């Protein structure tokens, strides 16, 4: 409906008309398999190569850095599992096998193993580690936990402060000495999906590289929203998801430096540098290239208006609900992201009431909606359970008008009043 206000861009965006127009020829006419040697195949291969180069440039990388995937979740899993397992092998670290175990031969639970191996070395001293922040998306945190469950990795979660910034001193401590020698990977997000905080990635990379540990960055919420300079920041791997910046769902990429050892998770014909087998989606690659170009251009043109809209929305919410507390960093945050906790109500009740008034927002990560979970990000930031359950996120990809902000504030004031008086 034309009078609806969509404030859930962090969950997904509509596909842009420019992306649809660019994709269409490769869905109907130029439909060849890019691996085929005939003319239709060569046409598809040229389009794929051009899309790869344009997409890489849009994120500050080179064409050889790009591995096209099905989205952010696959990209995160490929980076975390693939790099960690490859590094574990090259570093001579040991998965937590159980000698004489009659089940599956792997350590259960947290993967802990404290015995002495056949070579006489303390197993714990050779146990692989992976370091993530305490506020990572489930695509990262659960991939890390999988390494712990099946290969005995020690999964370290570095704490964050009240604004969701990673504790750099704690990160340094976790990478110092023998612990750092067993660490296969550091994985952090660039921008937080729930509270919008932008992490100091360049500092994180500097700390990790000083200890010879590669860094994977989950940039799913950041791509198309803030400038990304993959090579300038010296990042080793970076994941993005296309539907966050106006492509169809099911498209994404992993930017990967060739200096980083990695094991593929999908076996087959060896496409995508041997790291993601399967016939490439040429139309999808074209969509990603066009969409990141459009998003970057829009970012340059509308940055000031987006920041102004965000700040006006934050001020309006605080004016009508003085008890609301902004979550995340008030300045180092995504330009189209405002998030709060609302004492005395639940975020889910608020969003349902707002939805009835034509305003679409979110009470947390879209990937956790419907499961009635306490938002772990807010808990890691130091909020109690009741406050965490009252979280509401409003995110947008285009500047808001004054009338839209006023309407949101009016509806929110009414919803909060009704819910607190029940």
LINVENGI-V381190 format. One record per residue. N is the residue number from 1. PHI is phi in radians with two decimals (999 if undefined). Layout:
((N:PHI) (N:PHI))
This chain:
((1:999) (2:-1.16) (3:-1.60) (4:-1.36) (5:-2.03) (6:-1.68) (7:-2.13) (8:-2.38) (9:-1.13) (10:-1.17) (11:-1.46) (12:-3.03) (13:-2.14) (14:-1.20) (15:-1.27) (16:-1.30) (17:-1.11) (18:-1.13) (19:-1.17) (20:-1.05) (21:-1.10) (22:-1.23) (23:-1.26) (24:-0.93) (25:-1.04) (26:-1.55) (27:-1.69) (28:-2.08) (29:-1.70) (30:-1.55) (31:-1.67) (32:-1.08) (33:-1.38) (34:-1.13) (35:-1.54) (36:-1.39) (37:-1.63) (38:-1.35) (39:-1.02) (40:-1.03) (41:-1.17) (42:-1.17) (43:-1.07) (44:-1.12) (45:-1.12) (46:-1.13) (47:-1.13) (48:-1.11) (49:-1.13) (50:-1.13) (51:-1.13) (52:-1.09) (53:-1.17) (54:-1.17) (55:-1.13) (56:-1.04) (57:-1.07) (58:-1.17) (59:-2.01) (60:1.32) (61:-2.18) (62:-2.05) (63:-1.01) (64:-1.21) (65:-1.42) (66:-1.59) (67:-2.10) (68:-1.32) (69:-2.36) (70:-1.58) (71:2.63) (72:-1.12) (73:-1.10) (74:-1.13) (75:-1.08) (76:-1.07) (77:-1.14) (78:-1.08) (79:-1.16) (80:-1.20) (81:-1.26) (82:-1.16) (83:-1.23) (84:-1.07) (85:-1.22) (86:-1.14) (87:-1.20) (88:-0.98) (89:-1.16) (90:-1.20) (91:-1.51) (92:1.24) (93:-1.50) (94:-1.99) (95:-1.14) (96:-1.45) (97:-1.27) (98:-1.85) (99:-1.15) (100:1.41) (101:-1.20) (102:-1.68) (103:-1.64) (104:-1.87) (105:1.47) (106:-2.02) (107:-1.19) (108:-1.62) (109:1.18) (110:-1.55) (111:1.41) (112:-1.15) (113:-2.57) (114:-2.13) (115:-1.47) (116:-1.95) (117:-1.29) (118:-1.11) (119:-1.48) (120:1.50) (121:-1.54) (122:-1.12) (123:-1.06) (124:-1.12) (125:-1.25) (126:-2.02) (127:-1.34) (128:-1.23) (129:-2.22) (130:-2.35) (131:-2.01) (132:-2.27) (133:-1.49) (134:-1.34) (135:-2.15) (136:-1.31) (137:-1.12) (138:-0.96) (139:-1.06) (140:-1.59) (141:-1.12) (142:-1.30) (143:-1.13) (144:-1.14) (145:-1.12) (146:-1.07) (147:-1.10) (148:-1.19) (149:-1.23) (150:-1.77) (151:-2.20) (152:1.25) (153:-1.08) (154:-1.46) (155:-1.70) (156:-1.83) (157:-1.87) (158:-1.36) (159:-1.20) (160:-2.19) (161:-1.59) (162:-1.10) (163:-1.77) (164:1.39) (165:-1.39) (166:-1.12) (167:-1.37) (168:-1.17) (169:-1.16) (170:-1.14) (171:-1.09) (172:-1.01) (173:-1.09) (174:-1.26) (175:-1.86) (176:-1.42) (177:1.11) (178:-1.14) (179:-1.11) (180:-1.13) (181:-1.18) (182:-1.75) (183:-1.53) (184:-1.55) (185:-2.87) (186:-1.96) (187:-2.25) (188:-2.44) (189:-1.56) (190:-1.41) (191:-2.36) (192:-1.31) (193:-1.24) (194:-1.63) (195:-2.10) (196:1.40) (197:-1.11) (198:-1.68) (199:-1.47) (200:-1.39) (201:-1.08) (202:-1.07) (203:-1.22) (204:-1.08) (205:-1.08) (206:-1.05) (207:-1.13) (208:-1.14) (209:-1.17) (210:-1.10) (211:-1.88) (212:1.09) (213:-2.00) (214:-1.26) (215:-2.19) (216:-1.83) (217:-2.08) (218:-1.50) (219:-1.88) (220:-1.01) (221:-1.43) (222:-1.63) (223:-1.06) (224:1.46) (225:-1.90) (226:-2.33) (227:-1.08) (228:-2.14) (229:-2.16) (230:-0.94) (231:-1.38) (232:-1.06) (233:-1.43) (234:1.07) (235:-1.26) (236:-1.55) (237:-2.61) (238:-2.56) (239:-1.84) (240:-2.38) (241:-2.27) (242:-1.14) (243:-1.22) (244:-1.36) (245:-2.31) (246:1.46) (247:-1.84) (248:-1.05) (249:-1.20) (250:1.56) (251:-2.23) (252:-2.95) (253:-2.76) (254:-2.03) (255:-1.51) (256:-2.51) (257:-1.35) (258:-1.28) (259:-1.36) (260:-1.72) (261:-1.18) (262:-2.69) (263:-1.82) (264:-1.21) (265:-1.76) (266:-2.10) (267:-1.71) (268:2.83) (269:-1.38) (270:1.46) (271:-1.19) (272:0.93) (273:1.06) (274:1.37) (275:-1.82) (276:-2.63) (277:-1.14) (278:2.25) (279:-1.00) (280:-1.21) (281:-1.55) (282:-1.13) (283:-1.05) (284:-1.16) (285:-1.13) (286:-1.06) (287:-1.06) (288:-1.08) (289:-1.12) (290:-1.17) (291:-1.15) (292:-1.22) (293:-1.14) (294:-1.10) (295:-1.11) (296:-1.15) (297:-1.15) (298:-1.12) (299:-1.04) (300:-1.12) (301:-1.34) (302:-2.04) (303:-0.97) (304:-1.08) (305:-1.19) (306:-1.16) (307:-1.12) (308:-1.11) (309:-1.08) (310:-1.02) (311:-1.15) (312:-1.17) (313:-1.13) (314:-1.05) (315:-1.10) (316:-1.16) (317:-1.11) (318:-1.13) (319:-1.23) (320:-1.48) (321:-2.27) (322:-1.02) (323:-1.32) (324:-1.14) (325:-2.03) (326:-1.14) (327:-1.88) (328:1.58) (329:-1.28) (330:-1.17) (331:-2.05) (332:-1.43) (333:-2.47) (334:-1.02) (335:-1.14) (336:-1.94) (337:-2.40) (338:-2.30) (339:-2.39) (340:-2.51) (341:-2.00) (342:-2.12) (343:-0.99) (344:1.61) (345:-2.37) (346:-1.85) (347:-1.07) (348:-1.12) (349:-1.11) (350:-1.09) (351:-1.18) (352:-1.13) (353:-1.17) (354:-1.14) (355:-1.06) (356:-1.13) (357:-1.83) (358:1.40) (359:-2.11) (360:-1.79) (361:-2.48) (362:-2.53) (363:-1.80) (364:2.76) (365:-1.11) (366:-1.08) (367:-1.28) (368:-1.91) (369:-1.09) (370:1.56) (371:-1.81) (372:0.97) (373:-1.59) (374:-1.30) (375:-1.02) (376:-1.13) (377:-1.07) (378:-1.11) (379:-1.12) (380:-1.14) (381:-1.41) (382:1.83) (383:-1.36) (384:-1.42) (385:-1.11) (386:-1.10) (387:-1.13) (388:-1.07) (389:-1.27) (390:-1.66) (391:-1.22) (392:-2.42) (393:-2.07) (394:-2.15) (395:-2.35) (396:-2.57) (397:-1.90) (398:-2.26) (399:-1.01) (400:-1.57) (401:-1.45) (402:-1.05) (403:-1.12) (404:-1.13) (405:-1.09) (406:-1.11) (407:-1.15) (408:-1.08) (409:-1.09) (410:-1.10) (411:-1.15) (412:-1.15) (413:-1.04) (414:-1.15) (415:-1.10) (416:-1.11) (417:-1.11) (418:-1.06) (419:-1.22) (420:-1.40) (421:-1.67) (422:-1.26))
